[in-house]
Amino acid sequence: MTDYSVSEAKNNFPKLLDLMLAGEEVVITRRGKAIGRLEATEAQSTPARSPGVEWFRKVRVKPMESSNAVDLVRQMRDED
């Protein structure tokens, strides 16, 4: 269990969420007294990856195989 003051929690919220998801209980304090607790509904073994990264990998454009500008322009023109 880790204690953080309200100001520390505000400044380190993403870190606290990672700790919480790793299964650690996080206690928020004000003037030394516990006022709240963050605890995951179920512990995760690895942090979740951003869905944006997976989307980007799927839609990323692969480089064309042309070796010169003339072939590249012809290939782009003929794709339609």
N, CA, C and O of each residue as an XYZ file, in Angstrom:
320
protein
N       0.851     -1.176      0.000
C       0.000      0.000      0.000
C       0.896      1.239      0.000
O       1.866      1.319      0.754
N       0.556      2.198     -0.855
C       1.335      3.419     -0.985
C       0.442      4.615     -0.708
O      -0.693      4.673     -1.179
N       0.960      5.574      0.061
C       0.197      6.784      0.385
C       0.696      7.957     -0.448
O       1.900      8.145     -0.622
N      -0.249      8.745     -0.960
C       0.063      9.956     -1.715
C      -0.843     11.073     -1.229
O      -2.038     10.866     -1.015
N      -0.267     12.265     -1.054
C      -1.103     13.418     -0.709
C      -1.932     13.793     -1.930
O      -1.665     13.344     -3.044
N      -2.934     14.619     -1.701
C      -3.809     15.037     -2.798
C      -2.994     15.700     -3.900
O      -3.212     15.413     -5.077
N      -2.064     16.576     -3.548
C      -1.270     17.270     -4.579
C      -0.348     16.298     -5.311
O      -0.173     16.414     -6.524
N       0.246     15.339     -4.590
C       1.078     14.337     -5.257
C       0.245     13.475     -6.200
O       0.682     13.147     -7.303
N      -0.949     13.112     -5.761
C      -1.834     12.295     -6.599
C      -2.228     13.051     -7.860
O      -2.269     12.479     -8.949
N      -2.518     14.336     -7.708
C      -2.897     15.154     -8.866
C      -1.755     15.227     -9.874
O      -1.989     15.137    -11.080
N      -0.537     15.386     -9.399
C       0.614     15.527    -10.284
C       1.105     14.202    -10.870
O       1.817     14.199    -11.874
N       0.736     13.087    -10.259
C       1.231     11.773    -10.690
C       0.108     10.795    -11.008
O       0.292      9.584    -10.878
N      -1.042     11.292    -11.417
C      -2.206     10.427    -11.606
C      -1.959      9.257    -12.562
O      -2.344      8.135    -12.232
N      -1.332      9.463    -13.739
C      -1.081      8.303    -14.618
C      -0.218      7.233    -13.946
O      -0.455      6.038    -14.123
N       0.773      7.661    -13.183
C       1.626      6.709    -12.465
C       0.801      5.937    -11.438
O       0.980      4.729    -11.281
N      -0.098      6.624    -10.742
C      -0.940      5.962     -9.747
C      -1.868      4.948    -10.400
O      -2.118      3.881     -9.839
N      -2.375      5.275    -11.572
C      -3.227      4.328    -12.285
C      -2.444      3.078    -12.675
O      -2.963      1.966    -12.580
N      -1.196      3.255    -13.114
C      -0.358      2.102    -13.455
C      -0.103      1.225    -12.232
O      -0.152     -0.002    -12.319
N       0.170      1.863    -11.092
C       0.364      1.102     -9.854
C      -0.907      0.337     -9.494
O      -0.863     -0.834     -9.119
N      -2.033      1.023     -9.617
C      -3.313      0.408     -9.299
C      -3.568     -0.794    -10.205
O      -3.991     -1.848     -9.729
N      -3.314     -0.646    -11.508
C      -3.536     -1.744    -12.446
C      -2.574     -2.903    -12.216
O      -2.874     -4.044    -12.567
N      -1.418     -2.609    -11.626
C      -0.461     -3.662    -11.298
C      -0.859     -4.416    -10.037
O      -0.189     -5.370     -9.643
N      -1.956     -3.988     -9.399
C      -2.459     -4.696     -8.224
C      -2.124     -4.041     -6.900
O      -2.486     -4.561     -5.845
N      -1.436     -2.904     -6.936
C      -1.077     -2.223     -5.698
C      -2.203     -1.294     -5.269
O      -2.826     -0.632     -6.099
N      -2.457     -1.251     -3.970
C      -3.469     -0.346     -3.436
C      -2.826      1.017     -3.210
O      -1.736      1.104     -2.645
N      -3.489      2.069     -3.643
C      -2.985      3.434     -3.519
C      -3.950      4.216     -2.634
O      -5.151      4.264     -2.903
N      -3.420      4.826     -1.580
C      -4.241      5.590     -0.641
C      -3.944      7.073     -0.829
O      -2.785      7.484     -0.862
N      -5.007      7.874     -0.953
C      -4.883      9.332     -1.087
C      -5.098      9.936      0.297
O      -6.057      9.602      0.992
N      -4.182     10.837      0.687
C      -4.275     11.442      2.017
C      -4.425     12.961      1.916
O      -4.013     13.585      0.939
N      -5.020     13.522      2.944
C      -5.093     14.989      3.094
C      -4.705     15.286      4.533
O      -5.328     14.805      5.479
N      -3.668     16.084      4.669
C      -3.130     16.427      5.998
C      -2.822     15.183      6.821
O      -3.052     15.149      8.030
N      -2.292     14.152      6.143
C      -1.861     12.944      6.837
C      -2.944     11.910      7.102
O      -2.647     10.824      7.601
N      -4.206     12.230      6.774
C      -5.301     11.282      7.028
C      -5.816     10.733      5.701
O      -5.989     11.478      4.737
N      -6.056      9.439      5.661
C      -6.554      8.787      4.443
C      -7.959      9.290      4.122
O      -8.840      9.301      4.982
N      -8.155      9.708      2.862
C      -9.483     10.166      2.437
C     -10.027      9.371      1.261
O     -11.206      9.490      0.928
N      -9.186      8.563      0.629
C      -9.640      7.770     -0.510
C      -8.658      6.668     -0.841
O      -7.505      6.681     -0.410
N      -9.149      5.703     -1.624
C      -8.308      4.571     -1.984
C      -8.570      4.207     -3.434
O      -9.719      4.115     -3.865
N      -7.492      4.001     -4.187
C      -7.595      3.511     -5.560
C      -7.226      2.046     -5.552
O      -6.172      1.656     -5.048
N      -8.102      1.242     -6.115
C      -7.806     -0.181     -6.196
C      -8.482     -0.716     -7.443
O      -9.641     -0.397     -7.713
N      -7.765     -1.525     -8.201
C      -8.282     -2.054     -9.462
C      -9.403     -3.051     -9.189
O      -9.413     -3.729     -8.161
N     -10.339     -3.128    -10.120
C     -11.393     -4.122     -9.985
C     -10.825     -5.519    -10.159
O     -11.311     -6.469     -9.546
N      -9.789     -5.651    -10.997
C      -9.020     -6.893    -11.109
C      -7.620     -6.541    -11.566
O      -7.447     -5.668    -12.417
N      -6.625     -7.203    -11.017
C      -5.230     -6.899    -11.335
C      -4.897     -7.346    -12.753
O      -5.354     -8.396    -13.206
N      -4.099     -6.543    -13.447
C      -3.640     -6.881    -14.784
C      -2.151     -7.161    -14.715
O      -1.420     -6.470    -14.004
N      -1.692     -8.172    -15.451
C      -0.275     -8.509    -15.413
C       0.565     -7.532    -16.223
O       1.719     -7.280    -15.877
N       0.002     -6.975    -17.303
C       0.731     -5.999    -18.118
C      -0.162     -4.796    -18.369
O      -1.376     -4.949    -18.509
N       0.412     -3.609    -18.427
C      -0.397     -2.427    -18.707
C      -1.012     -2.514    -20.108
O      -0.409     -3.053    -21.036
N      -2.199     -1.983    -20.235
C      -2.884     -2.003    -21.531
C      -2.169     -1.087    -22.515
O      -1.682     -0.020    -22.141
N      -2.108     -1.509    -23.780
C      -1.503     -0.681    -24.821
C      -2.559      0.244    -25.397
O      -3.750     -0.069    -25.407
N      -2.115      1.343    -25.856
C      -3.015      2.312    -26.455
C      -3.631      1.749    -27.738
O      -2.899      1.245    -28.591
N      -4.965      1.823    -27.898
C      -5.568      1.308    -29.126
C      -5.139      2.100    -30.357
O      -5.212      1.583    -31.472
N      -4.697      3.331    -30.179
C      -4.249      4.148    -31.292
C      -3.037      3.567    -31.985
O      -2.907      3.685    -33.203
N      -2.145      2.940    -31.230
C      -0.939      2.359    -31.811
C      -1.304      1.187    -32.710
O      -0.780      1.065    -33.817
N      -2.194      0.329    -32.244
C      -2.608     -0.811    -33.056
C      -3.300     -0.339    -34.331
O      -3.058     -0.886    -35.407
N      -4.155      0.669    -34.218
C      -4.840      1.210    -35.391
C      -3.818      1.734    -36.393
O      -3.937      1.486    -37.593
N      -2.813      2.459    -35.902
C      -1.798      3.021    -36.786
C      -1.034      1.918    -37.520
O      -0.753      2.040    -38.712
N      -0.701      0.850    -36.810
C       0.030     -0.251    -37.454
C      -0.793     -0.895    -38.568
O      -0.239     -1.336    -39.574
N      -2.118     -0.950    -38.390
C      -2.976     -1.567    -39.406
C      -3.111     -0.702    -40.647
O      -3.127     -1.219    -41.764
N      -3.210      0.612    -40.467
C      -3.484      1.498    -41.603
C      -2.233      2.150    -42.184
O      -2.326      2.916    -43.144
N      -1.086      1.862    -41.625
C       0.156      2.463    -42.104
C       0.385      2.093    -43.575
O       0.207      0.943    -43.975
N       0.773      3.066    -44.345
C       1.024      2.858    -45.769
C       2.419      2.269    -45.936
O       3.393      2.794    -45.397
N       2.504      1.198    -46.672
C       3.786      0.556    -46.937
C       4.511      1.326    -48.047
O       3.861      1.816    -48.971
N       5.820      1.440    -47.978
C       6.555      2.134    -49.044
C       6.405      1.398    -50.373
O       6.343      0.169    -50.416
N       6.349      2.167    -51.447
C       6.238      1.577    -52.781
C       7.584      1.021    -53.211
O       8.632      1.458    -52.736
N       7.541      0.057    -54.110
C       8.760     -0.638    -54.513
C       9.482      0.031    -55.683
O      10.472     -0.507    -56.177
N       9.015      1.171    -56.125
C       9.640      1.853    -57.267
C      11.041      2.313    -56.925
O      11.342      2.668    -55.785
N      11.895      2.299    -57.943
C      13.268      2.705    -57.705
C      13.540      4.142    -58.145
O      14.545      4.727    -57.742
N      12.646      4.728    -58.980
C      12.877      6.110    -59.401
C      11.545      6.869    -59.445
O      10.475      6.270    -59.339
N      11.627      8.176    -59.599
C      10.448      9.034    -59.540
C       9.465      8.766    -60.677
O       8.253      8.832    -60.468
N       9.961      8.468    -61.870
C       9.086      8.217    -63.020
C       8.221      6.985    -62.750
O       7.012      7.017    -62.977
N       8.835      5.898    -62.265
C       8.077      4.692    -61.951
C       7.081      4.948    -60.822
O       5.965      4.429    -60.844
N       7.479      5.740    -59.847
C       6.600      6.061    -58.733
C       5.354      6.806    -59.209
O       4.241      6.461    -58.810
N       5.524      7.810    -60.046
C       4.387      8.574    -60.573
C       3.483      7.677    -61.408
O       2.261      7.761    -61.293
N       4.058      6.825    -62.241
C       3.251      5.896    -63.047
C       2.452      4.952    -62.157
O       1.275      4.695    -62.411
N       3.091      4.443    -61.124
C       2.426      3.516    -60.207
C       1.276      4.211    -59.476
O       0.202      3.631    -59.323
N       1.491      5.437    -59.028
C       0.434      6.202    -58.337
C      -0.711      6.496    -59.302
O      -1.874      6.410    -58.908
N      -0.418      6.836    -60.536
C      -1.419      7.150    -61.547
C      -2.261      5.918    -61.875
O      -3.481      6.016    -62.014
N      -1.619      4.769    -61.996
C      -2.293      3.550    -62.416
C      -3.072      2.857    -61.290
O      -3.792      1.895    -61.558
N      -2.948      3.318    -60.040
C      -3.643      2.677    -58.921
C      -5.156      2.882    -58.979
O      -5.895      2.040    -58.469
N      -5.634      3.952    -59.571
C      -7.080      4.234    -59.609
C      -7.793      3.357    -60.529
O      -9.011      3.471    -60.671
